[in-house]
Amino acid sequence: MRLNRGTILLAIALIAIIIVALLVNNNQPDTTTPTAIPTQETVSVFSGLDSTHAVRLSVQNNTSNNGTVLERDANMQWAVTTATGSAEPTENREVDQTVIPGLLSAYAQLASPQSFDSDQLETYGLAIPAYTISLTTDDGTVYTTYVGKTNLSGGRYYAVVNTAPGSGAPAAAPTASIEATEAPTVEPTEISAEATAAGTLEPTATPQPAVLLSGTQTIYLLSTTDISSITALVSTPPYLPLPTSTPTPFPTPNPYSEVEQTATAAVEQTSTAEMIMATLTAMATTTPTSTEAPAMSTPEATLAQSSQATATP
């Protein structure tokens, strides 16, 4: 079957249109948003932070709104000023001054081997961060870390960091402490008798999260070991151990039964009696007895003794 000239021209025209369309599409500029490529270089998240200038460290659990605050006085001594989540007594406790410098140094040296920008904060647990850590230096600069979920391997936390520069002048002694977010009040609602009979409960207020993050943020991956050592301060403030009391020794229980104890006591009494009797018998045997009658002194005897003494040369 032969193709007529019109069909051939139509096919050529379609082919030309397709070629032109392909050329136009290939020459269009790419207007799509490029996918963020994570960095592969380990970087310090708080460049220039010197932990020896720290005057305050605050750690807050944003779920329970409990936290611990450490503050340094003019004598370079640290004190626990807030410990609302402590799992142990806090009254009259002394602070372990040797532990805090290590925690501050670890925080100042936080480093991330990977970072990326994202607005999907909920995916990484950062829309409502689990913890907020803030370190304040003596010039008023505040270095804050918001801690989210861990990565798949569990070795890194997703985190957002923020640095708020101070005035440059020495900061005054901080007095702020972590306060729990108050729950919003709810207006009383009249409940009908039918609803009460059906067991309908009164509406309750839901506490608002202490911290909310939004928008596009730079997300860092931080070591779980370093972060966990700091967030542990919420439940375990850096106190010195409590003195341990010496337990009162209890008497050693007698291994013999009451019957055995009675029999043993009877045997011991019999043995003691026999020993006493044997001693008395021995003493009686060894005491000398005199069978001679005592000499009587008479005048005749005296005279005879005198004569004998005189006759003796």
C-alpha positions as CSV (number, residue, x, y, z in Angstrom):
1,M,0.0,0.0,0.0
2,R,1.4,3.4,-0.9
3,L,1.2,6.4,1.3
4,N,-0.1,9.5,-0.3
5,R,1.8,12.8,-0.2
6,G,-0.4,14.3,2.5
7,T,0.2,11.5,4.9
8,I,3.9,11.7,4.4
9,L,3.9,15.5,5.0
10,L,1.8,15.1,8.2
11,A,4.2,12.5,9.6
12,I,7.2,14.8,8.8
13,A,5.4,17.7,10.5
14,L,4.7,15.7,13.7
15,I,8.3,14.6,13.9
16,A,9.5,18.1,13.5
17,I,7.2,19.3,16.3
18,I,8.4,16.6,18.7
19,I,12.0,17.5,18.0
20,V,11.4,21.2,18.6
21,A,9.6,20.5,21.9
22,L,12.5,18.4,23.1
23,L,14.9,21.1,22.3
24,V,12.9,23.7,24.1
25,N,12.5,21.6,27.3
26,N,16.2,20.9,27.4
27,N,17.1,24.6,27.3
28,Q,14.7,25.6,30.1
29,P,16.4,26.7,33.3
30,D,16.0,24.5,36.4
31,T,13.8,26.4,38.8
32,T,13.2,23.5,41.3
33,T,14.6,23.9,44.8
34,P,17.8,21.9,45.1
35,T,17.9,19.1,47.7
36,A,20.0,19.9,50.7
37,I,23.3,17.9,50.6
38,P,24.5,17.1,54.1
39,T,28.0,18.3,54.9
40,Q,30.6,15.7,55.6
41,E,33.1,17.8,57.5
42,T,33.3,17.8,61.3
43,V,32.6,21.3,62.6
44,S,32.4,22.8,66.1
45,V,28.9,24.0,66.7
46,F,30.0,26.7,69.2
47,S,33.1,28.2,67.7
48,G,35.1,30.3,70.1
49,L,33.3,29.2,73.2
50,D,35.6,29.0,76.3
51,S,34.0,27.0,79.0
52,T,36.1,28.7,81.7
53,H,34.0,31.8,81.2
54,A,30.7,30.0,81.9
55,V,28.6,31.4,84.8
56,R,25.4,29.5,84.3
57,L,24.3,26.2,82.9
58,S,20.6,25.4,82.5
59,V,19.2,22.0,81.4
60,Q,15.4,21.6,80.9
61,N,13.2,18.6,80.1
62,N,10.6,20.2,77.8
63,T,8.2,17.3,78.3
64,S,8.0,17.4,82.1
65,N,9.2,21.1,82.4
66,N,11.6,20.0,85.1
67,G,15.2,21.1,85.1
68,T,18.5,21.8,86.8
69,V,20.3,25.2,86.9
70,L,23.9,25.6,88.0
71,E,25.3,29.0,88.8
72,R,28.8,30.2,89.6
73,D,29.5,32.8,92.3
74,A,32.2,35.4,92.7
75,N,34.5,32.8,94.4
76,M,34.3,30.6,91.3
77,Q,32.2,28.1,93.2
78,W,29.2,26.4,91.6
79,A,25.9,26.0,93.3
80,V,22.7,24.2,92.3
81,T,20.0,26.9,92.3
82,T,17.2,24.8,90.8
83,A,16.6,21.1,90.8
84,T,12.9,20.5,90.1
85,G,13.5,17.0,88.6
86,S,16.0,15.6,91.1
87,A,15.5,11.9,91.9
88,E,17.3,12.3,95.2
89,P,17.1,14.7,98.2
90,T,18.4,18.2,97.6
91,E,18.3,19.6,101.1
92,N,21.7,20.7,102.6
93,R,23.6,19.0,99.7
94,E,27.1,20.0,98.7
95,V,28.0,20.3,95.0
96,D,30.8,18.3,93.5
97,Q,33.0,21.0,92.2
98,T,35.2,18.5,90.3
99,V,32.4,17.3,88.0
100,I,31.1,20.6,86.6
101,P,34.2,21.7,84.7
102,G,34.2,18.5,82.7
103,L,30.6,18.9,81.7
104,L,31.2,22.5,80.6
105,S,34.2,21.6,78.6
106,A,32.3,18.8,76.8
107,Y,29.5,21.2,76.0
108,A,31.9,23.9,74.6
109,Q,33.6,21.3,72.4
110,L,30.4,19.8,70.9
111,A,31.2,18.9,67.3
112,S,29.0,17.6,64.4
113,P,30.3,15.4,61.5
114,Q,27.2,16.2,59.5
115,S,24.6,19.0,59.2
116,F,21.8,19.9,56.8
117,D,19.0,22.4,56.4
118,S,15.4,21.3,56.7
119,D,12.0,22.6,57.6
120,Q,10.7,19.1,58.5
121,L,11.5,19.6,62.1
122,E,8.8,17.2,63.4
123,T,10.6,14.3,61.5
124,Y,13.7,14.9,63.6
125,G,11.9,15.5,66.9
126,L,12.8,19.2,66.8
127,A,9.4,20.8,66.4
128,I,9.0,20.2,70.1
129,P,12.6,19.5,71.3
130,A,13.0,17.0,74.1
131,Y,15.6,19.1,76.0
132,T,16.9,22.6,76.0
133,I,20.5,23.2,77.1
134,S,21.8,26.8,77.7
135,L,25.2,28.0,78.8
136,T,25.7,31.6,79.7
137,T,29.2,33.2,79.7
138,D,30.4,36.1,81.8
139,D,29.9,38.6,78.9
140,G,26.2,37.6,78.6
141,T,26.4,35.4,75.5
142,V,24.0,32.5,75.6
143,Y,24.8,29.2,73.8
144,T,21.7,27.1,73.4
145,T,21.1,23.6,72.1
146,Y,17.7,22.1,71.3
147,V,17.8,18.3,71.4
148,G,15.5,16.1,69.3
149,K,15.4,12.4,68.4
150,T,18.4,10.1,67.8
151,N,19.4,8.9,64.3
152,L,18.8,5.4,63.1
153,S,22.0,4.1,64.6
154,G,21.3,5.7,67.9
155,G,24.8,7.2,68.2
156,R,23.8,10.8,67.4
157,Y,21.1,13.3,68.4
158,Y,19.5,15.6,65.9
159,A,19.9,19.1,67.3
160,V,19.5,22.8,66.5
161,V,21.9,25.3,68.0
162,N,21.7,29.0,68.6
163,T,24.1,31.7,69.8
164,A,22.7,34.9,71.3
165,P,25.6,37.4,71.6
166,G,25.8,39.3,74.8
167,S,26.7,42.9,75.4
168,G,30.4,42.2,75.8
169,A,30.4,43.5,79.3
170,P,30.6,41.1,82.3
171,A,27.2,39.7,83.0
172,A,25.5,40.3,86.4
173,A,25.0,37.3,88.6
174,P,22.1,35.5,87.0
175,T,19.0,35.1,89.0
176,A,16.6,33.5,86.6
177,S,15.6,29.8,87.0
178,I,13.6,27.3,85.1
179,E,9.9,27.8,85.7
180,A,7.3,25.3,84.7
181,T,5.0,26.5,82.0
182,E,1.6,27.1,83.5
183,A,-1.3,25.2,82.0
184,P,-3.9,27.4,80.3
185,T,-7.1,28.0,82.3
186,V,-10.4,26.6,81.1
187,E,-13.6,28.4,81.6
188,P,-16.1,26.3,83.5
189,T,-18.7,24.7,81.3
190,E,-22.2,23.8,82.5
191,I,-22.8,20.1,82.2
192,S,-26.3,18.8,81.8
193,A,-27.7,16.1,84.1
194,E,-27.9,13.7,81.1
195,A,-24.2,14.1,80.3
196,T,-23.3,13.6,84.0
197,A,-25.4,10.4,84.1
198,A,-23.7,9.2,80.9
199,G,-20.3,9.5,82.6
200,T,-19.1,12.5,80.5
201,L,-16.0,14.0,82.1
202,E,-15.3,17.7,82.4
203,P,-12.8,19.0,79.8
204,T,-9.2,19.4,81.1
205,A,-6.5,21.8,80.1
206,T,-3.6,20.5,78.1
207,P,-0.2,22.0,79.1
208,Q,1.5,23.9,76.3
209,P,5.0,22.7,75.2
210,A,7.8,24.8,76.8
211,V,9.6,25.2,73.5
212,L,8.4,25.2,69.9
213,L,10.6,25.5,66.8
214,S,9.5,26.2,63.3
215,G,10.8,27.2,59.8
216,T,13.9,26.0,58.1
217,Q,16.7,25.2,60.6
218,T,20.3,23.9,60.3
219,I,20.2,20.5,61.9
220,Y,23.4,19.1,63.5
221,L,24.1,15.5,64.5
222,L,25.7,15.5,68.0
223,S,27.2,12.6,70.1
224,T,24.6,11.0,72.3
225,T,27.3,10.4,74.9
226,D,28.1,14.1,75.3
227,I,24.5,15.2,75.2
228,S,23.3,12.5,77.6
229,S,25.9,13.3,80.2
230,I,24.5,16.9,80.3
231,T,20.8,16.1,80.2
232,A,21.3,13.6,83.0
233,L,21.7,16.6,85.3
234,V,17.9,17.0,85.3
235,S,17.4,13.8,87.4
236,T,20.9,13.7,88.9
237,P,22.3,17.1,89.9
238,P,26.0,17.1,90.6
239,Y,25.9,16.6,94.3
240,L,28.5,14.9,96.4
241,P,27.3,11.4,97.6
242,L,25.4,11.2,100.8
243,P,27.3,9.7,103.8
244,T,26.6,6.1,104.3
245,S,25.6,5.0,107.8
246,T,27.5,2.0,109.3
247,P,25.0,-0.8,109.8
248,T,24.5,-2.1,113.4
249,P,25.9,-5.6,113.7
250,F,23.4,-8.3,114.6
251,P,24.2,-11.1,117.0
252,T,25.2,-14.4,115.3
253,P,22.3,-16.8,115.7
254,N,23.1,-19.9,117.8
255,P,23.4,-22.9,115.4
256,Y,22.0,-25.3,118.0
257,S,18.4,-25.9,118.7
258,E,16.8,-25.3,122.1
259,V,16.8,-29.0,123.0
260,E,20.5,-29.3,122.1
261,Q,21.3,-26.2,124.1
262,T,19.5,-27.7,127.2
263,A,21.4,-31.0,126.9
264,T,24.7,-29.2,126.4
265,A,24.1,-27.1,129.5
266,A,23.2,-30.2,131.6
267,V,26.4,-31.9,130.5
268,E,28.5,-28.8,131.3
269,Q,26.9,-28.6,134.8
270,T,27.6,-32.3,135.6
271,S,31.2,-31.9,134.4
272,T,31.7,-28.9,136.6
273,A,30.3,-30.7,139.7
274,E,32.6,-33.7,139.1
275,M,35.6,-31.4,138.8
276,I,34.8,-29.7,142.1
277,M,34.3,-33.1,143.9
278,A,37.6,-34.4,142.5
279,T,39.4,-31.3,143.6
280,L,38.0,-31.6,147.2
281,T,39.0,-35.3,147.3
282,A,42.5,-34.6,146.3
283,M,42.9,-31.8,148.9
284,A,41.6,-34.1,151.6
285,T,44.1,-36.9,150.6
286,T,47.2,-34.7,150.7
287,T,46.5,-33.0,154.1
288,P,48.7,-34.6,156.9
289,T,46.8,-35.9,160.0
290,S,48.5,-36.1,163.4
291,T,47.8,-39.3,165.4
292,E,50.1,-38.6,168.4
293,A,48.6,-37.0,171.4
294,P,50.0,-33.7,172.3
295,A,52.7,-33.7,175.0
296,M,51.5,-32.7,178.5
297,S,53.6,-30.5,180.6
298,T,53.9,-31.8,184.2
299,P,56.3,-31.0,187.1
300,E,57.7,-34.6,187.0
301,A,58.3,-34.4,183.3
302,T,60.0,-31.0,183.6
303,L,62.3,-32.3,186.4
304,A,63.3,-35.4,184.4
305,Q,64.1,-33.3,181.3
306,S,66.3,-31.0,183.4
307,S,68.2,-34.0,184.9
308,Q,68.8,-35.4,181.5
309,A,70.1,-32.0,180.3
310,T,72.5,-31.8,183.3
311,A,73.9,-35.3,182.9
312,T,74.7,-34.8,179.3
313,P,78.4,-33.9,178.9
